[in-house]
Amino acid sequence: MIVFQSPTIAPELTCATGEGAAYRGTIAVTESGKACQSWSTQTPHKHNRTPENYPCKGLENNYCRNPDNERMPWCYTTDSDTRWEYCKVPQCGDAPGPGTALVNCADVHFKNSST
């Protein structure tokens, strides 16, 4: 019998390691306190970093992300005078060690059970 098992959220997804490309937390304000624009909307700022153009980058909401390898997570702002800003995302205390699996967008997790 095959049982679907929910993937475990790895700690590195809720805090940033390195440049924060794997960050999947829910911070949605910039370093200066501006609200983030949803990645799927084009107002007030038009852009091409959409969930369709950057699949598997966590762009489904208005959360701070780093889809294009900037130096840290960022977002477009809802302030028409400020296109984008970096976000203050906490750094993880320790980077994943050897053998630590990172959750991959395409991963499907199965658990084999004989009972």
SVG drawing of the C-alpha trace seen along z (x, -y; Angstrom):
<svg xmlns="http://www.w3.org/2000/svg" viewBox="-2 -58 30 64">
<polyline fill="none" stroke="black" stroke-width="0.4" points="0.0,0.0 1.3,-3.5 0.5,-6.3 1.2,-9.9 3.1,-11.7 3.3,-15.4 6.8,-16.8 8.5,-18.2 9.2,-21.9 12.9,-22.2 14.1,-25.0 16.1,-26.7 12.9,-27.5 11.6,-29.9 14.9,-31.7 17.6,-32.6 20.8,-30.8 23.3,-32.5 21.4,-34.7 18.0,-33.3 17.0,-31.6 15.3,-28.8 13.6,-31.2 9.8,-30.4 8.7,-32.3 5.9,-34.8 7.7,-38.1 5.9,-40.6 7.4,-44.0 10.7,-45.6 13.5,-46.7 12.0,-50.2 8.5,-48.9 6.8,-49.1 4.2,-46.4 5.2,-44.0 3.2,-43.9 1.9,-40.5 4.2,-38.8 1.2,-38.0 0.0,-41.6 1.3,-44.3 0.3,-47.3 1.7,-49.6 4.8,-48.1 4.9,-46.2 7.5,-43.4 8.3,-40.0 9.1,-38.1 5.7,-36.3 4.9,-32.8 4.5,-31.7 7.9,-33.0 9.7,-31.8 8.0,-28.5 9.1,-26.8 10.4,-30.2 7.5,-30.7 6.0,-33.7 2.4,-32.7 1.7,-35.6 3.4,-38.9 6.1,-37.4 9.8,-38.4 11.7,-36.1 14.9,-35.9 13.9,-34.4 16.8,-35.9 19.8,-35.5 20.0,-39.0 22.1,-39.3 19.0,-38.7 15.2,-38.3 13.3,-41.3 10.0,-42.3 8.3,-44.9 6.5,-47.4 3.0,-48.7 4.4,-52.3 4.3,-53.7 7.4,-55.8 9.5,-52.8 9.8,-50.0 11.5,-47.4 13.5,-46.9 15.3,-44.2 13.6,-42.5 14.9,-41.9 14.8,-38.1 16.4,-36.4 19.5,-34.3 19.4,-30.6 21.8,-29.8 23.3,-26.8 23.4,-25.9 22.2,-22.4 24.8,-19.7 26.0,-16.9 23.1,-14.6 20.4,-17.1 17.8,-17.0 16.3,-20.2 12.7,-20.2 12.5,-20.4 9.5,-21.9 9.2,-18.8 9.6,-16.3 6.8,-13.9 7.1,-12.1 5.9,-8.6 6.0,-6.2 5.9,-2.5 3.8,-0.6 3.2,3.2 0.4,3.1"/>
</svg>
